[in-house]
Amino acid sequence: MVLAEAHTIPKFQGELFFCRGEAYVSDRSAGLAAMTATVVRMGTAKRNNRQVEEALRGLGADLGTAAGQDTSTIAFSGLSEFAEPLLELVSELAREASFPEAEFERERRQKLEEVRLDRTAPSFLAAERMRKVLFGAHPYGCISPSEEQVAAYRREELQAVYRENYTPENALLVLVGDFEPGPMLGSIEKIFGNWKGEKPLEKGSLAPPELRGRRVYLVHNPGSVQTEIRVACRAITRRHPDWIGLGLTNSLFGGAFNSRLVMNLREDKGYTYSPRSGLRPLEQHGYFSISAAVRNQVVAASLAEIFYEIDKLRSLAVPEAELADAKNYLTGVFSLGVATQGGLLSQFSTAELNDLPEDYLETYRERVRALSSADLLAMARKYLDSPNLQVVVVGDREQIAEQAALFGEVETYDQLGRLIP
């Protein structure tokens, strides 16, 4: 449990985390954890869906449920004076969700439509293929269920996921806001104190594939006038000692609006509006990814510039003035983030869920400022694995296949993920 005072406004925010998500239940069916989280909100043993909504309106509160790869969450916020009744509602959802049949069927039908719609979005198709490339049969290799999987969901499956994962031994409660710790702790003990349950069993996972050599994966999107590009490799998690150094390297490369990637592809070449790079930390693995949506005519030119900027960062030391700008950006974003209740909640949750050192947040800016140009050169050479980067392009095969082939052996897939000979 984490309690943090923030008295700027008379409100508080909280999240109840359960330390299992999609990866844990992927052996049963993709998307089960997310569907479970969605239906958790639809009623309890004491209140139906309408009564849950009325209770939230009466408290002036917001509440949402979700599941990612590694966690499931109940997130909530409201006025501090109504903290106790809001926490009671959170407790009901965590312990006594009823999974009404009608609500489950409605959400299942809606999910079917979402899955169909996703298959028309190039950004989704690119992300789906890249995750499959990077992680293969590991649970992280799947980001969405198929229509067939959603159609086969059963209410009893969701209830089983709920019983196993939504337990106190698997939970972390984080609260930030306008409250005194003593009384708030008393309310928490009164509401959650008799909650009992076991920790979920540990499960093993298949290792991700070894990725040697640059390869290109083309997802055929007939008639598309634009191509979605992804370039990626596996990287580290937040627990790794190099995380802050690699984060600064990413910020300078493509993680900020004035980064090298943006200045090249957007400002200088005009190939795309918003190229970006990012580090994606998961529980067991992480990955580095570059994304851009470009005109079909400049796919090869865009990829050439992406690799040029990566190889430049791996070859030449960053000038001190540019390094100083990158440090100011990263520390400034951090400072803005912790200036709000939501930002504090996010930072405390990240630190706690990843077992980071107790002084991690306190020393973050100091550690960013201590990084040198030599450190960034070492980070780029170690983690931005240019010769083995994987490339995904989503677009019209007739217009981009020859361009894609300039960067490696090409495999082609349709929008359903089936290999095209």
PyMOL commands that set and color helices and strands:
alter all, ss='L'
color gray80, all
select helices_A, chain A and resi 22-25+32-40+49-59+80-96+101-118+122-135+139-141+147-151+155-165+168-170+181-192+243-255+260-268+296-315+320-337+341-353+360-369+373-383+386-388+397-407
alter helices_A, ss='H'
color red, helices_A
select strands_A, chain A and resi 2-5+11-18+62-67+72-79+171-177+215-220+226-235+276-281+286-295+390-395+409-413+419-420
alter strands_A, ss='S'
color yellow, strands_A
deselect
rebuild
show_as cartoon
